[in-house]
Amino acid sequence: MEPAEAVPEGEGHVVPEAGPAIQETVALDGDGHVIAEARHRAAGFLARVQAEHGIPVSARAMDLTQLVVSELVTNARKYAPGPVLMELRVVGDAVHVIVWDSDPVMPVARAADAGRVGQHGLEIVMAVAQGFEVQREPVGKRITVRIALLDDPGGDIAGRNPV
């Protein structure tokens, strides 16, 4: 199979045409160490995306991806019995963080409460993501979060547009 050609887009960065997906899937099972392992795998994946595929990844995207991975895997380990699957996938100019767990209960962001200690993870994820989707699966659910690989050249934060 021929490698995908790169197509220039925007300010000189290159986004691969449709072709072989750039992705990594990992099963996370065990104790609390899987959260650190998931963050490490996410950082390594994005470093390989840059080094092997020449796709730029901002420091902010690297940090946000690790934050999102940490929050989603923490919630999966806390609320769902059994294994957790994490998939990292580059699609266009974004990284998709996909986490599957066996709990069918759909997550719900709680109303803002300055006095609440903890349980802000989903709110944080939704605030930094360009896209957030939850799908019920035959067993459990799958959460997909999309994070821009580059910051906006105009200086805007690469996340959700303010309402």
ZIJO-V51365 format. One record per residue. N is the residue number from 1. NEAR is the number of other C-alpha atoms within 8 Angstrom. Layout:
<<N/NEAR> <N/NEAR>>
This chain:
<<1/2> <2/3> <3/6> <4/9> <5/6> <6/8> <7/8> <8/8> <9/8> <10/5> <11/4> <12/6> <13/9> <14/10> <15/11> <16/10> <17/9> <18/6> <19/7> <20/6> <21/8> <22/8> <23/8> <24/8> <25/8> <26/7> <27/8> <28/10> <29/8> <30/7> <31/5> <32/7> <33/7> <34/10> <35/11> <36/9> <37/8> <38/13> <39/12> <40/9> <41/8> <42/12> <43/11> <44/8> <45/10> <46/10> <47/8> <48/9> <49/12> <50/11> <51/8> <52/6> <53/7> <54/8> <55/10> <56/9> <57/10> <58/9> <59/6> <60/8> <61/13> <62/12> <63/8> <64/10> <65/13> <66/12> <67/10> <68/11> <69/13> <70/12> <71/11> <72/11> <73/12> <74/9> <75/9> <76/11> <77/10> <78/6> <79/7> <80/10> <81/8> <82/7> <83/10> <84/14> <85/11> <86/13> <87/12> <88/13> <89/11> <90/11> <91/9> <92/7> <93/9> <94/11> <95/13> <96/13> <97/16> <98/11> <99/13> <100/12> <101/14> <102/12> <103/10> <104/9> <105/6> <106/7> <107/5> <108/5> <109/7> <110/6> <111/4> <112/4> <113/5> <114/4> <115/4> <116/6> <117/4> <118/5> <119/6> <120/8> <121/9> <122/12> <123/9> <124/8> <125/12> <126/9> <127/8> <128/11> <129/13> <130/11> <131/10> <132/10> <133/7> <134/9> <135/7> <136/10> <137/8> <138/5> <139/8> <140/12> <141/16> <142/12> <143/12> <144/12> <145/14> <146/12> <147/17> <148/13> <149/12> <150/12> <151/12> <152/8> <153/5> <154/4> <155/6> <156/7> <157/6> <158/11> <159/10> <160/9> <161/4> <162/3> <163/2>>
